[in-house]
Amino acid sequence: MTRYNRHIVLSEIGQIGQDKLSNAKVLVIGAGGLGCPISQYLAAAGIGMLGIIDFDIVEISNLQRQVLFGNSSLGQNKAIAAKKRLKDLNSDITIMAYPYKLTHKNAVELFNQYDIIVDGSDNFETRYLVNDASIITNKPLVFGAIYKFEGQVAVFNYQNGPSYRCLFPNPPEKDTIPNCSEIGVLGMLPGIIGCMQANEVLKIILGIGKVLSEKILYYNALTLQTSTLKISKNEAAFATILKEKINVSKKVITTNCQHEIKEVSIHDILLKENIQIIDVRELYEQPKINNLNITQIPLSELEKNLNKIDLKKDVFLFCQSGVRSKKALSILKTLNINNCFNIKEGVSTINNILNNRSSLKKEQLKP
């Protein structure tokens, strides 16, 4: 077939290999920064059945790195928008769009329909769920993750090899790790890591090369250096997952912070006196803010610095986008510190408004 000629002329692939690709079924978790290049190159390669699951919608901030989408995609479900673009790229394959959230209730049934699972998710809750469902359904899992300028790639559960839990047995505490929206990511990085993941998928299907199992690859976009870390299988982790089935994912990812979160807008506190404003971002994220009396207590150090919280004042917490400040507020609630509120706006909005606080006061005092 002319479309796949450059594959077929490769002696390592040939027509037999291309037929293997055409008969393969691959499910991509997420149609975001990683999911876009993964699904794009798998579709171009001729994967016979390509599934994409994502409940999110396309926003303008996605376009910096999610290359399947354009302005015409804004507001559309990502899985559906991705399917439309991929059908135009290759109309010869079957593309399934699942415009809903992957959960412990639907993961096993969905995974059973595919040969290989590719994780393009952007949160730990989904990552552990995908890992556990892959083990239960005995599907190889091609893993990828990104952080600022660095990426990771690995193949888990391949030919009875190690899983993600063998490397990281339990999820980090909820909201303690900033995501891309909070800390940023180089636009090209998910393209690089996503292509590496797609490459591993083809190697698994074709049976060529050396699959990236029993180790994880680290990539640095600033230095172009790579390194690998060996992973040993943890039989106990597998036994627990297989014994408790997919409910284990639901159990370990639930948070014990069920306290009511009191939120305010920064506009509500502009003219208030006798207040304390606390920045719970990590210190390396906290540039100096001139002329503002802000207490810096990183979320990771919160319980060690309770003495810095003024119990005689109303306390207002903020972070990059409001996620970690909610977590900080929940922690303080468990310690019976109740005079605290979460500022729901992100730091950029807060900075802009707080910098005008003095002028607003002066304006109010005018006769």
N, C-alpha and C positions, 0 to 999 in steps of 0.2 A: 504494500500500500504506500502510495507516494507520501502521505502525511508523515509516516514513521520511517521513511527511507534512511535517515541518518542513524536511527537505531539499528535497523535491519542490516545495514552494511557493516556494523561492528561485529566481529567474529564472536565476541563474548555474549552477544545478544541474539542476533539473527532473527529469522521469522519465528522460530520456536520461542525465543525469549519474549518477543513482542506479543505473541499469543498468550503467554503467561500474564503479561501486564493487562491484556484485554479481558482476561478471565478473573482478574483480581478484584476484590471488594475492600475498599479502604474508607474508614470513617475518620473525619477530622473534627476534633473538639475545638470549637471556636473559630470564628471568621474575623479575627482581629489582626494584630501586627504579624503574628506567626502564621495564623490560619490562612491569610491571603496568599503569601508566596507558596506555602505548602500545597494548597488546593490548586493554585494556578499551574504549578509545574507538574503535579500529578495528572491534572486534566490534559495538559499538553502532551504528556508522555503516553496517554492512552489507557489509563486505568479504567477498567470496564465499568465499575460501579463506584461512584464517589459520593459519600455522604458528608454533609456539613450540618452541625448542630450549633445554634447560637440564638439566644432570645433577645439580644441587644439590638439597638437601632443605630444606624450610621449617623455620626455627628461630625461637624466640621473639623473638630480637633483630631479626628481619626485619619483625615486625609494626608497628614504628614508622613504616614508610614503604611497605611492599609491600602495597598496599591490596586486592589480590585475595584475600589469605589471612586466616584467623582461627585461633583456637585449635584448631578441628577439623582444620586443615590441617597441624599440627605433625607433623614426621616424614615427610611425604609428598614425593614428587618434585615440584619446582616446576612443571614443564611439565604434568604430569598434573593437579595441583591447580588450575592456572590453567585448563586445558581444562574441568574440571568446573564452575568458577565461570562461565566465559564461555558455556558451553552453556546455563546457566540465564539468562544475560543475553540471549542471542540464539540460539535453537535453529534458526533458518533458515539459518545459514551452516555451512560445513565448517571444523572446527577440528582441526588435526593437532598432536599432542604428540610431541615427540622427546626422550625422557628419557635422553639420553646427551650426551657432550661433543662439541662441534664440534672437528674436527681437520683437518689437511691431507689426510687420507685420504678424508673424507666431505664436505668443504665444497663442492667444485665440483658433485658430483652432486646435492646437496641444493639448492644455489642455482639450478641449472638448472630446477627445478620451480616457481620463483616469478618474479614480475614485478619486485618491489621488495624490497630487504633493509633492515631497520631494526636498527641496532646499539644494543642495550641492555646490552652487556657491561660488566664492571667491572675489566678488566685489559688490559694492553698486548699480551700474547701473543695474546689473542683478537681484539683490535681490529685489529692488523696482518693477522692471518689473514683476517678478514672483509673488510678492504679489498682484499687481493690476490685473494681468490676472487671478489669483486664485479667486479673489472677483467677477470679471466679469463673470466667468464660474461657480461660486459657488462650488469650490472644496476646501476641507480641505488642508491646507499647513503645512507640517512638516518642521520646520525651524531648522537649525543648523549653528553655526559660531565658529571659533577658532581664538585665538590670543596668540601666544607664548606658555604659559602653561595653558591657560584658555579657556573654551568653554561655549557655550550657546545652549540650546535646548528649543523649544516651539512648540505648535500646534496652528496655526492661522486659522481664518475663519472656525472654527469647530462648527457646529450647531448654526450658526449665532453669533459666539463669536468674540472677538477682532481680529484685523489684525496687521500686522507688523507696519503699519503706526500709529496705536493707541499707540504704544510704542515709535516709532521714526517717527514723521510726515513727515519729509523731509530729503533727503540725506545730508550727510556732504559735504562740498565744495570739489570738485573733486581734488584728489591727496593729500589731507591733512592727510589721514590716511594711514600709511605704510601697505603694504601687506606682505604675508609670505616670498616672495622672498627678501624683504628689511629688515625685522626684525627677520625672522626665526620662526620656530615652532617645538615643540617637536614631534618627529615622531609618537609616540603612541597616541597622543592627538586626531587626527582626527579619529583614529580607535575607541576610546572610545565614542566620540560624535556621530560618524556615527552609531555605534551600538545602542546608545540611540534613535536615529532617527528611525532606522529600528524597534525598539521595539514599538515606538509610532504608526507606521504604522500598525503593527500586532494588537495592542490593538483597533485601530479604526475599522479595518476590522472584528475582532472577537467580538467586543462589550464587552470586558473584562477589568477589572482594571479601573483606573481613568485616562482619557486622559489628557495630560499636556496642557490644554486650560485655558485661562484667567490668565496665569502666565508664567513666563520664569524661567528656571532653570540655575543657574550658577555653573560651575564645575572648581575646581582648582586642576590640576594634581600634584602640589608640596605638597599640604597639604591633598589631597583627601577630601576636604570639599565641600559641596554643599549648596546652598542657593536658595530661590525662591523669585521672586518679582511679586506681583499681577498686572495684567493689566486690565484696564477698557476700555470698548469699546467707541470709539470716533465716534459718528454717523455722524459728519460732514465730517470726512475723507472718510467714505463709500459713502456718498452722492456725494461727489466731483468725486470720481473714477467712480461711476456708471453713473453719468451725462456725463462726458467727455470721458468715455470709455478708451480704452487703450492708446489713445493719451496723456493722462495725464502723463504716464510714460516717453514718449518721451520728453515732455515739461520740466519736472522737472530735468531730468538728463543731459540735454544738458548744455554745458559750454559756458560762454560768453567770453572766452579767445580765440579769433580767430587770435591773432597776430602771425606773422611769428616768429618761433623759430630759432635763429641762434646757430648752434651747431659746436663744434670743438672737435678734439681729444686732449687728454692730450699731445700727442707727438708734436702737433702744437705749444704749448706754453712753451715747456721745456726750451728754451734759451731766451725767451722774458724777457725784463726788464720793469720796471714801470707798473706792473700789480698787481691786487688784486684778491686773491682766497678766495671765500666765501663758507663755509660749511653750508648748510641749513637744515641739520638734527637736530632733537631735541637734547638738551644738553646732556641728558642721553645716547644718542647714539654716542656721540663724544669723544672717548678716546683721550688722549693727543698725538699729533703727534710731536715728537721731531725734532728740527732744521728746522721747516717749519713755515713760516709766513702765517698762515691761520686765517681769520676772521670768527668768529662763530656767525651766525645770523639764528636761527631756522625759518623755514617757517612760523610757527604760530606767530612769533614776528616780521616778516619782516617789515611791515608798521610802526611799532613803533620804528624801528632802522635804518631808512633811513640815518640818520646822520653818520652812520658807513661806508657808501659806499663812496668810494673816486671817485668823478666824474671826476677827472683829469687822472684817469687810466682806462685801459681796465679791466673790471671785469669779472671773470670766476667763475661760480657757479657749485657746485656738491652736490650730496647726496649719498644715498646707491646704487642706481641703475640708476639714471638719471631722475626719474619720478617727484620727488618733485622739483628738480632744474629747470625743465621745467616750472612747475607751478610758481615758484618764478620769473623766467624770464618774464613770461606773466604778472604778477602783476607789475613788474618794467616797462614794456612797456606801460601799461596803465597810468603810472605816468610820462611818457615821459623821462624815464631814459634809454637811448639807447646804452650806451657803454658796454652792458652786453652780455655774451655768455654762453651757456650751455656746460659743459664738459660731453660728452655722455658716458664715461666709468663710471663704478661703483667705489665705494670708495676703494675696495681692490686693483684694478688695478692702481688707481691713487696713492695710498700709495706706492706701489712697484716702480712705475716709478719716482715719485717725490723724493723719498728717494735717487735716483741715480742722481738727477739733478746736484748736486755739482760736482760729478765726471765726468759727461758728459761735463760740462763747462770746467773743467781742461783739459779734453782730447782734446777738440776743440782748446784750446789755445796752445797746444804743437806745436813746429816748425816742 
